[in-house]
Amino acid sequence: MAPQTVLLDPPVPPQENECCGNGCDDCVWTVYYAALQVYQAKLAKQQAQQESKKTDAD
């Protein structure tokens, strides 16, 4: 049985009123962009694995 592809949910950007604009170390935008990088890396890995499976099947 082949493993199923897990659908990844992208991180949700903060709302306008969630950032105080004071340059906090743990700013909601910093957290969001870090989560976005992780999401993009996982998505790229998943896509590469799918392409590899397609190539193997051909």
C-alpha positions in Angstrom: 0.0 0.0 0.0 1.5 3.3 -1.1 1.7 6.1 1.5 -0.8 8.9 0.9 0.2 12.5 0.3 -0.5 14.7 3.3 -2.0 18.1 2.4 0.0 20.8 4.0 -1.8 23.9 5.3 0.2 27.1 4.8 0.6 29.4 7.8 -2.0 32.1 8.1 -0.6 35.6 8.0 -1.3 37.8 11.0 -4.1 40.3 10.9 -3.3 44.0 10.7 -4.1 44.6 14.4 -1.9 41.7 15.6 1.4 43.5 15.2 2.1 46.4 17.6 4.9 47.8 15.4 7.5 48.0 18.2 10.0 45.6 16.6 9.5 42.8 19.2 11.9 39.9 19.0 9.0 37.5 18.7 6.9 39.7 16.4 3.9 37.9 14.8 5.5 38.7 11.4 8.8 37.1 12.4 6.9 34.0 13.6 4.8 33.9 10.4 7.8 34.2 8.1 9.7 31.5 10.0 6.6 29.2 9.7 6.3 30.1 6.0 9.9 29.0 5.4 9.3 25.7 7.1 6.1 25.2 5.0 7.8 26.0 1.8 10.7 23.6 2.6 8.2 20.8 3.4 6.2 21.5 0.3 9.3 21.5 -1.9 10.4 18.2 -0.3 6.9 16.7 -0.9 6.9 17.8 -4.5 10.3 16.4 -5.1 9.2 13.1 -3.7 6.1 13.0 -5.9 8.2 13.8 -9.0 10.6 11.0 -8.0 7.7 8.6 -7.8 6.5 9.7 -11.2 9.9 9.1 -12.7 10.2 5.7 -11.0 6.8 4.7 -12.4 7.8 5.6 -16.0 
